[in-house]
Amino acid sequence: MSDYQGVTPPPGDAGRGPGGQGLGGQGLGGQGPGGHDAAGHTGPPPKAPAQRTLIVILTMAIVLLLGIIIGIVISNRDSAQGDQGSTTGTAGSATDPAATAEGSAAATPDPTASPTLTEEQQQEVLDLIRAQPRRDPDDPLAMGEVDAPVVLIEYADFRCHYCGQFSLETRPGLMSLVDDGTLRIEWRDFPVFQEESVDLAVAARAAGEQGLFWEYNDAVFTYQFVDGKKDFSAEPLAGLAQQVGVPDPEQFAADVAGEELRAAVQAEYQATMALLGQASTPQFLINDQYVGGAKPLADFEAVIAQELAKVQG
């Protein structure tokens, strides 16, 4: 917001004429009419017409100069008032700190207030969460029994360091629960960094089309956060596919270059953003419970145990 202080008038005193003299100036040589001086002496006839002409010219010049000066003063005064008016108008439209503080205080949730959502709305949210597991037996981005009592959904970005931490360090500790039928894990692409994150998600899906999504998943995170490599162009992505044993490299390349998998990644990104409302990774849903961030293995085990107990009743 501009803070105008008004326009400073030009220096000088606009209330005086040039040289500080008034409009009258001096008389006509101090002489009275008829060529006589004040003492009554007779002298040569005065050159009155020429002197009068000179006085008229000087008077007009002085009046003109005064008119110009007065015009400048009035113009500057109006400009200053206009700028001050603009300042007032801007201040009026800006946020008043006192008003903001008062409004913020009014908007602060009251710990003793009633729940924001009604019971019906809470149930709708819960139903929405419970509808998230796909439980699709043909889902290439899932592992574990389709009817497992607990489903962990991971919303992740392939360029996210903490997502890599979960995949390489935490998920291996949960595999015994996957193997005994207790836990199902479903991946959701949430490429919050876009660009190369989308490219990596597409490549992982292309590997998934040939049954190797999770192997490619681990390979991508190892490539970045263990090997320290950051080249995500087509050649190293194809190299990772070869590394995990993708049987048809040509089909892999075609799937990566095509639009179908890319559109699926972006659609899942939009759906996840609409559901979770914040572009941060990783985020998890474990049956009815939300978990944000790469928590320690023990935290995930505790939530899974709680949800398993609810199901078994």
Secondary structure by P-SEA (a helix, b strand, c coil): ccccccccccccccccccccccccccccccccccccccccccccccaaaaaaaaaaaaaaaaaaaaaaaaaaaaaaaaaaaaaaaaaaaaaaacccaaaaaaaaaaacccccccccccaaaaaaaaaaaaaccccccccccccccccccbbbbbbcccccaaaaaaaccccccaaaaaaaccbbbbbbbbccccaaaaaaaaaaaaaaaaccaaaaaaaaaaaccccccccccaaaaaaaaaaaccccaaaaaaaaacaaaaaaaaaaaaaaaaacccccccbbbcccccccccccaaaaaaaaaaaaaaaac
